[in-house]
């Protein structure tokens, strides 16, 4: 891998991080001495720098001022490692989705950072004390200006980037997000996949002194199956967002095997209906889902998200489902609301909070996300979430 990097031209800080198996922020801390780095990690970074003949750019030298402050604040917090992709979102605001062969004028077209994994990581990192996390995002990063911009954005949000391979064409994937006046959206995106090798090449997952969780996207579930057992063996929890599950996992038997091995599964109502061929109204669907999931005796917790209708938690310990409403808001753009829900839920869950409290905070935060354009434009801290909790009282079904 190092030889391949050297052939392509001047190495970047991303190349060093990828080859050394650490985050971009950790390389920056090593270069500038802003935050102490473990001796073993420092030796590995130093050896990689020497082998690549790396020289810091202006961009690389600017990173520590952002990453050091965030790293200091997150010391001792539980760790969340999110695996998935980041992309450049082009947000197009129109009155209504155009038809084939239509030509319409957008109110505006803006650029924003996106991707389900990035959305979740940013939402989780934003919550902060007393539910703070160390958030790492293992992803694919290129050498283009968009990749540098994305890393700077993520670091500013308190998310460390672990570059584990290059994307196709050595640039970030792109997505078009068409947002209608009623808040609905249509997304057209380039494909992106990670493999087991991408995650295991250099990563150290030895048990630490804090609670740790690997979070994967449904898109990558089948390819990441070997990692689930490996992380569990190392003492980690594993959570999964079922959006994008491959066809082979979208049937009752496969999904039930999934929730048996995943500690915390997030699934939206459309995906659950598709898996179990449920065609009944919402209330009946929740009852049917409760009966179906209850049959899986040795499983993790399952959270069913219902968009503007809130969420339902099916506890692994059994008992009636916990139903939580969404916060009433004026919806502008629903992009990334499910990602925000999962990220906020995880921030409380990893800090030992009860499932009902995790769900209530997440319902508030996900609702707030929809009040601005772009998946990451509106985040929420713990204090703001708690002031709005009275509007989302939970009930046991």
C-alpha positions as CSV (number, residue, x, y, z in Angstrom):
1,X,0.0,0.0,0.0
2,X,2.8,2.4,0.9
3,X,4.6,1.8,-2.5
4,X,1.3,2.5,-4.3
5,X,1.0,5.8,-2.5
6,X,4.5,6.8,-3.4
7,X,3.9,6.1,-7.1
8,X,1.0,8.6,-7.3
9,X,3.0,11.7,-6.4
10,X,3.4,13.8,-3.3
11,X,1.9,12.0,-0.2
12,X,-0.7,13.7,1.8
13,X,-1.7,13.6,5.5
14,X,-4.5,11.3,4.5
15,X,-1.9,8.8,3.1
16,X,0.1,8.9,6.3
17,X,-3.1,8.3,8.4
18,X,-4.2,5.5,6.2
19,X,-0.9,3.7,6.1
20,X,-0.4,4.1,9.9
21,X,-3.9,3.0,10.7
22,X,-4.8,6.2,12.7
23,X,-7.0,9.2,12.3
24,X,-5.9,12.4,10.4
25,X,-6.2,14.2,13.7
26,X,-3.8,11.8,15.4
27,X,-1.2,12.5,12.7
28,X,-1.7,16.2,13.1
29,X,-1.2,15.9,16.9
30,X,2.0,13.9,16.4
31,X,3.4,16.5,13.9
32,X,2.6,19.5,16.1
33,X,2.7,18.1,19.7
34,X,-0.7,19.5,20.5
35,X,-2.0,16.3,22.2
36,X,0.2,13.5,23.5
37,X,0.3,10.4,21.3
38,X,1.1,6.9,22.6
39,X,4.7,5.8,22.1
40,X,3.7,2.8,19.9
41,X,1.4,5.0,17.8
42,X,4.1,7.7,17.5
43,X,6.7,5.2,16.3
44,X,4.3,3.9,13.7
45,X,3.5,7.4,12.4
46,X,7.1,8.3,12.3
47,X,8.1,5.2,10.4
48,X,5.3,5.9,7.9
49,X,6.3,9.5,7.4
50,X,9.9,8.4,6.8
51,X,8.9,5.8,4.3
52,X,6.6,8.1,2.4
53,X,8.9,11.1,2.6
54,X,5.9,13.1,3.7
55,X,6.1,16.9,4.2
56,X,3.2,18.7,5.9
57,X,1.1,21.0,3.8
58,X,-0.6,24.2,4.9
59,X,-3.8,22.2,5.3
60,X,-2.2,19.6,7.5
61,X,-0.6,22.2,9.7
62,X,-4.0,23.9,10.2
63,X,-5.7,20.7,11.5
64,X,-4.3,20.4,15.0
65,X,-5.9,23.7,16.2
66,X,-9.2,22.1,15.5
67,X,-8.5,18.5,16.5
68,X,-6.6,19.2,19.8
69,X,-9.4,21.1,21.4
70,X,-11.9,18.4,20.5
71,X,-9.6,15.5,21.6
72,X,-9.0,17.1,25.0
73,X,-12.7,17.5,25.6
74,X,-13.5,13.9,24.7
75,X,-10.8,12.2,26.8
76,X,-12.3,9.4,28.9
77,X,-15.6,9.3,27.1
78,X,-17.1,6.2,25.5
79,X,-15.9,5.5,22.0
80,X,-18.0,5.3,18.9
81,X,-16.4,4.0,15.7
82,X,-18.7,4.6,12.7
83,X,-17.9,2.8,9.5
84,X,-19.4,4.2,6.3
85,X,-19.1,6.8,3.6
86,X,-19.0,10.6,3.4
87,X,-20.0,12.4,0.3
88,X,-20.6,15.9,-1.2
89,X,-24.3,16.7,-1.2
90,X,-25.7,19.2,-3.7
91,X,-28.9,20.5,-2.2
92,X,-31.5,21.7,-4.8
93,X,-34.6,23.5,-3.5
94,X,-37.6,23.3,-5.9
95,X,-41.3,23.8,-5.5
96,X,-42.1,20.3,-6.6
97,X,-40.2,17.3,-8.0
98,X,-39.9,17.8,-11.8
99,X,-41.2,15.2,-14.3
100,X,-39.2,13.6,-17.0
101,X,-38.0,16.1,-19.7
102,X,-39.0,19.0,-17.4
103,X,-36.6,22.0,-17.0
104,X,-37.1,23.9,-13.8
105,X,-35.3,26.6,-11.9
106,X,-34.1,25.9,-8.4
107,X,-34.5,28.5,-5.7
108,X,-30.9,27.7,-4.9
109,X,-28.3,24.9,-5.2
110,X,-25.9,24.6,-2.2
111,X,-23.0,22.3,-1.4
112,X,-23.0,20.5,2.0
113,X,-21.2,17.5,3.6
114,X,-23.4,14.4,3.6
115,X,-23.4,10.6,3.7
116,X,-25.3,8.5,6.3
117,X,-22.2,7.7,8.4
118,X,-21.0,11.3,8.5
119,X,-24.5,12.5,9.4
120,X,-24.7,10.0,12.3
121,X,-21.1,10.8,13.5
122,X,-21.7,14.6,13.5
123,X,-25.0,14.2,15.4
124,X,-23.5,11.9,18.0
125,X,-20.5,14.2,18.6
126,X,-22.7,17.3,18.9
127,X,-24.6,16.1,21.9
128,X,-21.7,16.7,24.3
129,X,-21.6,16.7,28.1
130,X,-22.9,14.8,30.0
131,X,-23.2,12.3,27.1
132,X,-19.9,13.1,25.4
133,X,-18.2,10.6,23.1
134,X,-15.0,10.0,21.3
135,X,-16.3,9.7,17.7
136,X,-14.2,8.2,14.9
137,X,-15.3,7.8,11.3
138,X,-13.6,5.1,9.3
139,X,-14.2,6.0,5.7
140,X,-12.8,6.5,2.2
141,X,-11.1,9.8,1.5
142,X,-9.4,11.1,-1.7
143,X,-6.8,13.7,-2.5
144,X,-9.2,16.2,-4.0
145,X,-10.2,19.6,-2.5
146,X,-13.6,18.2,-1.5
147,X,-11.8,15.6,0.7
148,X,-9.7,18.2,2.5
149,X,-12.8,20.3,3.0
150,X,-14.8,17.3,4.3
151,X,-12.0,16.4,6.8
152,X,-11.9,19.9,8.1
153,X,-15.7,20.0,8.5
154,X,-15.7,16.8,10.4
155,X,-12.9,17.8,12.7
156,X,-14.6,21.0,13.4
157,X,-17.7,19.0,14.5
158,X,-15.5,16.8,16.8
159,X,-15.3,13.8,14.5
160,X,-11.9,12.2,13.9
161,X,-11.4,10.8,10.4
162,X,-9.8,7.3,9.9
163,X,-9.1,7.1,6.1
164,X,-9.1,3.4,5.3
165,X,-8.9,3.5,1.5
166,X,-9.3,5.7,-1.5
167,X,-12.7,6.2,-3.2
168,X,-13.3,5.6,-6.9
169,X,-11.6,8.2,-9.0
170,X,-9.7,9.3,-5.9
171,X,-12.4,11.8,-5.0
172,X,-15.4,11.9,-2.7
173,X,-18.7,10.5,-4.0
174,X,-21.4,13.0,-4.8
175,X,-25.1,13.1,-4.3
176,X,-28.0,15.3,-5.6
177,X,-30.6,16.0,-3.0
178,X,-33.8,17.5,-4.5
179,X,-35.8,19.2,-1.7
180,X,-39.4,20.1,-2.3
181,X,-41.4,22.8,-0.6
182,X,-43.2,20.3,1.6
183,X,-39.9,19.0,3.0
184,X,-39.9,15.8,0.9
185,X,-36.7,14.9,-0.8
186,X,-35.3,12.7,-3.6
187,X,-31.7,11.6,-3.5
188,X,-29.6,10.5,-6.4
189,X,-26.1,9.3,-5.3
190,X,-23.0,7.5,-6.5
191,X,-22.4,4.1,-5.1
192,X,-19.8,3.3,-2.4
193,X,-18.9,0.1,-0.7
194,X,-16.4,-0.9,2.0
195,X,-15.0,-4.4,2.6
196,X,-13.8,-6.4,5.6
197,X,-10.2,-5.9,4.5
198,X,-10.7,-2.1,4.5
199,X,-11.6,-2.2,8.2
200,X,-9.1,-4.7,9.5
201,X,-5.8,-3.7,7.7
202,X,-4.3,-1.6,10.5
203,X,-6.9,-0.9,13.1
204,X,-6.2,-1.6,16.7
205,X,-9.3,-2.8,18.5
206,X,-7.7,-4.0,21.8
207,X,-10.1,-3.6,24.7
208,X,-9.8,-0.2,26.3
209,X,-10.9,1.3,29.6
210,X,-14.1,2.9,28.1
211,X,-17.2,1.4,26.6
212,X,-16.8,1.1,22.9
213,X,-19.2,0.5,20.0
214,X,-18.7,-0.3,16.3
215,X,-21.5,1.2,14.2
216,X,-22.1,-0.1,10.6
217,X,-24.5,0.8,7.9
218,X,-26.9,-1.6,6.3
219,X,-25.2,-1.1,2.9
220,X,-22.0,-2.8,4.3
221,X,-23.6,-5.4,6.6
222,X,-22.9,-8.5,4.7
223,X,-19.3,-7.5,3.9
224,X,-18.7,-6.6,7.5
225,X,-20.0,-9.8,9.1
226,X,-16.5,-11.1,10.1
227,X,-15.8,-7.8,11.9
228,X,-18.9,-8.1,14.1
229,X,-17.5,-11.3,15.7
230,X,-14.1,-9.8,16.0
231,X,-15.2,-6.6,17.7
232,X,-17.5,-8.5,20.0
233,X,-14.6,-10.7,21.0
234,X,-12.6,-7.6,21.8
235,X,-15.4,-6.4,24.2
236,X,-17.1,-3.9,21.9
237,X,-20.8,-3.4,21.3
238,X,-22.0,-3.4,17.7
239,X,-24.9,-1.3,16.4
240,X,-26.4,-1.1,12.9
241,X,-28.6,1.2,10.9
242,X,-30.6,-1.1,8.6
243,X,-31.0,1.5,5.8
244,X,-29.5,0.0,2.6
245,X,-29.6,-3.6,3.7
246,X,-28.6,-5.9,0.8
247,X,-31.4,-7.9,-0.8
248,X,-30.1,-11.1,0.8
249,X,-30.7,-9.7,4.3
250,X,-34.2,-8.3,3.5
251,X,-36.2,-11.4,4.5
252,X,-37.5,-12.6,7.9
253,X,-34.9,-15.3,8.5
254,X,-31.9,-13.2,7.6
255,X,-33.2,-10.2,9.5
256,X,-33.8,-12.3,12.6
257,X,-30.3,-13.6,12.4
258,X,-29.1,-10.0,12.2
259,X,-30.8,-8.9,15.3
260,X,-29.4,-11.9,17.2
261,X,-25.9,-10.8,16.6
262,X,-26.3,-7.0,16.7
263,X,-26.6,-5.3,20.1
264,X,-28.6,-2.3,18.8
265,X,-30.5,-2.2,15.5
266,X,-32.1,0.8,14.0
267,X,-34.7,0.1,11.2
268,X,-37.2,2.4,9.6
269,X,-40.8,1.4,9.0
270,X,-40.5,1.1,5.2
271,X,-37.7,-1.4,5.6
272,X,-39.5,-3.4,8.2
273,X,-42.7,-3.5,6.1
274,X,-40.6,-4.7,3.2
275,X,-38.9,-7.5,5.1
276,X,-42.1,-8.9,6.7
277,X,-44.6,-7.9,3.9
278,X,-46.6,-5.9,6.4
279,X,-49.4,-3.9,4.7
280,X,-51.5,-2.8,7.8
281,X,-51.9,0.7,9.2
282,X,-49.3,2.1,11.6
283,X,-50.8,1.0,14.9
284,X,-51.4,-2.5,13.6
285,X,-47.9,-2.6,12.1
286,X,-46.3,-1.8,15.5
287,X,-48.3,-4.6,17.1
288,X,-47.3,-7.1,14.4
289,X,-43.7,-6.0,14.7
290,X,-43.8,-6.5,18.4
291,X,-45.1,-10.0,18.1
292,X,-42.6,-10.9,15.4
293,X,-39.5,-9.5,17.2
294,X,-40.6,-11.0,20.5
295,X,-40.2,-14.5,18.9
296,X,-36.5,-13.9,18.6
297,X,-35.4,-14.8,22.1
298,X,-31.7,-14.1,22.1
299,X,-31.4,-10.7,20.4
300,X,-30.3,-7.1,20.9
301,X,-32.5,-4.1,21.3
302,X,-34.4,-3.0,18.2
303,X,-35.5,0.6,17.5
304,X,-38.2,1.2,14.8
305,X,-38.1,4.8,13.5
306,X,-41.3,6.2,12.1
307,X,-40.3,9.6,10.7
308,X,-42.7,12.4,11.8
309,X,-44.6,9.8,14.0
310,X,-41.6,9.2,16.3
311,X,-40.1,5.8,17.2
312,X,-40.7,2.5,19.0
313,X,-38.2,0.6,21.1
314,X,-38.4,-3.2,21.4
315,X,-36.3,-4.1,24.4
316,X,-34.2,-7.3,24.3
317,X,-35.3,-7.9,27.9
318,X,-38.9,-8.1,26.7
319,X,-41.9,-6.2,28.0
320,X,-44.2,-3.8,26.1
321,X,-42.7,-1.6,23.4
322,X,-41.7,1.9,24.3
323,X,-43.4,4.4,22.0
324,X,-42.0,7.9,21.6
325,X,-43.5,10.7,19.5
326,X,-41.6,13.1,17.4
327,X,-41.3,16.8,18.3
328,X,-43.8,18.9,16.4
329,X,-41.8,21.2,14.1
330,X,-42.2,23.0,10.7
331,X,-40.3,20.6,8.5
332,X,-37.9,22.0,5.9
333,X,-35.8,19.0,4.9
334,X,-35.9,15.5,6.3
335,X,-32.6,14.5,4.8
336,X,-30.5,12.7,7.5
337,X,-33.1,12.7,10.2
338,X,-32.9,9.0,10.7
339,X,-29.1,9.3,10.9
340,X,-29.4,12.0,13.5
341,X,-31.8,9.9,15.5
342,X,-29.4,7.0,15.6
343,X,-26.4,9.2,16.5
344,X,-28.1,10.9,19.4
345,X,-29.5,7.6,20.7
346,X,-26.0,6.1,20.7
347,X,-24.5,9.1,22.6
348,X,-26.9,8.4,25.5
349,X,-26.8,4.6,25.2
350,X,-23.1,4.4,25.4
351,X,-23.2,6.6,28.5
352,X,-25.4,4.1,30.2
353,X,-28.8,5.9,29.9
354,X,-32.1,4.0,29.9
355,X,-33.6,3.1,26.5
356,X,-36.6,5.4,27.1
357,X,-34.3,8.4,27.7
358,X,-32.2,7.5,24.7
359,X,-35.3,7.4,22.5
360,X,-36.8,10.7,23.8
361,X,-33.6,12.7,23.3
362,X,-33.2,11.2,19.9
363,X,-36.7,12.0,18.9
364,X,-36.3,15.6,19.8
365,X,-32.9,15.9,18.0
366,X,-34.0,14.2,14.8
367,X,-37.1,16.5,14.7
368,X,-34.9,19.6,15.0
369,X,-32.7,18.3,12.2
370,X,-35.6,18.6,9.8
371,X,-36.0,22.4,10.4
372,X,-32.9,23.3,8.3
373,X,-31.7,22.3,4.8
374,X,-28.9,19.8,4.8
375,X,-28.4,16.7,7.0
376,X,-25.8,18.4,9.3
377,X,-27.0,22.0,9.3
378,X,-28.9,21.7,12.5
379,X,-27.4,19.7,15.4
380,X,-28.4,19.8,19.0
381,X,-26.5,19.7,22.3
382,X,-27.7,17.9,25.4
383,X,-28.9,21.0,27.2
384,X,-31.2,22.0,24.3
385,X,-32.5,18.5,24.0
386,X,-33.4,18.3,27.7
387,X,-35.3,21.6,27.6
388,X,-37.6,20.1,25.0
389,X,-38.1,16.6,26.5
390,X,-41.5,17.5,28.0
391,X,-43.0,17.5,24.5
392,X,-42.1,13.9,23.8
393,X,-43.5,11.8,26.7
394,X,-43.0,8.1,26.1
395,X,-45.6,5.4,26.7
396,X,-45.3,1.7,27.0
397,X,-47.6,-0.1,24.6
